[in-house]
Each structure stands twice: as C-alpha cells, then as structure tokens.
Amino acid sequence: MFPDLAEQLRKREQQGLLRRRRILQSPQASHITIDGCGYLAFCSNDYLGLANHPQLIEAACEGTIRYGVGAGASHLINGHSAAHHDLEQALAGFTGFPQALLFSTGYMANIGAVTALVGREDAIFADKLNHASLNDAALLSRARFIRYPHLDLKTLENRLASTKARRKLVISDAVFSMEGDSAPIPELLALCEQYQAVLLLDDAHGFGVLGKQGRGSLFQTDSPSNHSPNLVYMATLGKAAGVFGAFVAAQLDVIETVIQSARSYIYTTATPPLLAHTLLTSLQLIGQDEWRREALQRHIAQLRQGLRSLPWQLLSSETPIQPLLIGSSAEAVRISEQLRERGILVPAIRPPTVPQGTARLRISLSATHRPEDIQRLVESLHELAAS
Ligand SMILES: *Cc1c(COP(=O)(O)O)cnc(C)c1O
C-alpha cells in the first residue's frame, strides 16, 4: 500500500469531505428504505419514476428470456444484438437524427464521442459548469481545452473567432446538472455555424423530461434549425428513461467515425441486450405518458411557490433539478443532516463539485412524488430556517 493513503483519507475526513455510500434496500423510488428506515427521497435522477415500473420489469424479464443476461462480446466482435439495433433505430427516430449509437454509460459516450471527433490539432470550447465526464473527455482527447464562463456566449464567440485550430468542438450540457438551468441551444448552434464549429450537446437531464413527448431539449421549440448538421446530441438512459446506458445521435458520418474510433465503444463489452430490450418499452412510456411530465411541472411550481420566502435562494430552474443555494459547505451539510433526521433525503452538494461558496441542497423531483411529499419538504425547510 502507498504509505500516504491513510494520512490523505484522514485529512479528507477531518475536512468533512469523506463521502460514504448509503445502502439502499428498496428499488429506486420517491419513498425508499435505507438501513431499515423509510425515507422520502429527493435525490434520484429517476425523474419520470420509471426505474421500478412494472411494465419495464416485465420487459426486462422478457428480454432476459430472449437474449440471456450478458452480451458476451464487444459490439464490433459479436456482441451487437438485434435488441441493440432496434433500440438505436428507435432512438434515432425519437430524437430526429439519421443515426444513433448506443453506449454502456453516459460517461463512456462522452469520452468516446469527444475523443473520436477531435485530437491534438483541434480545440474544445466548454462551459465551465459542464459535467465531469465532458471535462475528462476533453483532457483525454489532447485537444486544446478552453473553458468559458457559464453561459457566457460573448466570451465563447471571442474564443471561437481567435482560434487557429483545425476542428472546433463546442461542448455544453443542455440542462446543467448542479444548477438546473439550460443552455441557449439556438444561439449556441448559430455561433457554431458561423464559426464552422460542431456543437456536442449533453442532454442527460433533458431527455424524457423536456420537449414534446419528452423528446428532449431540442424539442422545446419547433425550430428545425435545432437539428443542424453541426450538432452532435448525447443523452443518457439511466436517468428519466429509468434503465441504464446512453446514446449519441448525429449525422451518419459522425456516427460512423465514432464507431470506428471511439475506444470506450470498441474496447468494452456490449451492454446486456436485455437492457436495450427494456429501453424499447421505456421509450414508449416516455412518449405516451404525458401525465408524468405534467406531474413534474406541478411539483416544480408547488416547490418554488412553497420555498419563495426562505432565507436561502432557490436557483432559477424550470427543470426537476431545483438547487437551494446555502453558501457554506458546513451549513449545507447541517441542513441536509437535519432533513435526514426528519426522514427526508436531500443531498448537500459541495465544492469541488460546485464553485467555492455555493454549496447547495440539490432537490430532485420525480413524477411519482405526491403533492403531500412536496408539502412535507417545504414545511421541514421552513422549520429548519426558523430554528
Ligand atoms: C449523469 C450524467 C452523465 C453520465 O451518464 P451516466 O450514464 O450516468 O454515466 C453525463 N453527463 C451528464 C450531464 C450527466 O448528468
């Protein structure tokens, strides 16, 4: 063992930065069991409440019987099953792109897409608050990595105008995972077209939740320019879709390039086909169950109304990610802890995940919360604010 590991861990613990995993004993849901205790939870990305849906459980059983449990090989060897193929076609159709490519996780999709599309002679322009997987992808690509302040398109434009890089790739979360706010997609795309850049949009938190039939952030407006050839779209299937996995959708040549050269696609076992089979049903539920998105919108409105008069600021967000800005890390942890004592789970998010001095409670809403669940959280936060 490296002799400094114990010392490092001890320091981490002293600073209150040691992270511990709680053991979940129930399926993921708005009401869960941890260590034998029941909790009302506001901490999953299961926005539509599909992770434990009976129809998806049934589809998973059916998929298991049809395909077995493991893919047994990578996609390019012999692991690309009919279920993967059908899902890719369904995803392309659902998101309006010529082709979609399935990855095992969103982390791997971002690593794969970015490293396949840019290299040493190229430049990446990235929003400062992008997801960690996009930053890791940028570093791994060896392209010049230029980060611009959150949503600051003026700075982005200046950087795009002054670069001499061969290829220019702009990368942004569509919905920012710790803020809940959204990237201005039409403006980003217009900039990319003006400067011959490609935009990679990570819609992990918009897919299933936003836009017509939950088709994602690109479908929030009817503008056809949202499907520009300069766009590479990525979304995950383990959040609103309730299962596991991710995909990249784009023009045929982009997808073919990713298939040929993305190492996180080539050198890994294909995701179990039973999951792809399950996701076909998940896509149907996403498209048809408008009531889930309507319920989310009502929960968002109820929460925002209820928390208006708190001493802490609720960041402006129209998505199920509703961050309550506390400021100090110790205070955020204390409030999260006090909520837990009352049977409510809301995670405290601290630096370095978010900028210094902006520790927050990240409240995540799900369609399967009930109005009385939201009310209970609102009342508890008011009591804690007054104490
Ligand atoms: C969750 C997330 C990912 C990673 O997706 P996984 O499938 O969990 O690996 C990528 N980008 C964003 C913005 C995310 O929130």
The ligand as an SDF file (V2000), in Angstrom:
LIG
                    3D

 15 15  0  0  0  0  0  0  0  0999 V2000
  -25.2400   11.5790  -15.4000 C   0  0  0  0  0  0  0  0  0  0  0  0
  -24.5740   12.3830  -16.4360 C   0  0  0  0  0  0  0  0  0  0  0  0
  -23.6510   11.8180  -17.3170 C   0  0  0  0  0  0  0  0  0  0  0  0
  -23.1680   10.3960  -17.1520 C   0  0  0  0  0  0  0  0  0  0  0  0
  -24.1310    9.4840  -17.5140 O   0  0  0  0  0  0  0  0  0  0  0  0
  -24.0610    8.0050  -16.8990 P   0  0  0  0  0  0  0  0  0  0  0  0
  -24.9240    7.2060  -17.7960 O   0  0  0  0  0  0  0  0  0  0  0  0
  -24.5490    8.1000  -15.5120 O   0  0  0  0  0  0  0  0  0  0  0  0
  -22.6150    7.5840  -16.9740 O   0  0  0  0  0  0  0  0  0  0  0  0
  -23.1430   12.6060  -18.3340 C   0  0  0  0  0  0  0  0  0  0  0  0
  -23.4960   13.8990  -18.4520 N   0  0  0  0  0  0  0  0  0  0  0  0
  -24.3540   14.4880  -17.6010 C   0  0  0  0  0  0  0  0  0  0  0  0
  -24.7040   15.9280  -17.7810 C   0  0  0  0  0  0  0  0  0  0  0  0
  -24.9110   13.7570  -16.5590 C   0  0  0  0  0  0  0  0  0  0  0  0
  -25.7260   14.3350  -15.6900 O   0  0  0  0  0  0  0  0  0  0  0  0
  1  2  1  0
  2  3  1  0
  2 14  2  0
  3  4  1  0
  3 10  2  0
  4  5  1  0
  5  6  1  0
  6  7  2  0
  6  8  1  0
  6  9  1  0
 10 11  1  0
 11 12  2  0
 12 13  1  0
 12 14  1  0
 14 15  1  0
M  END
$$$$
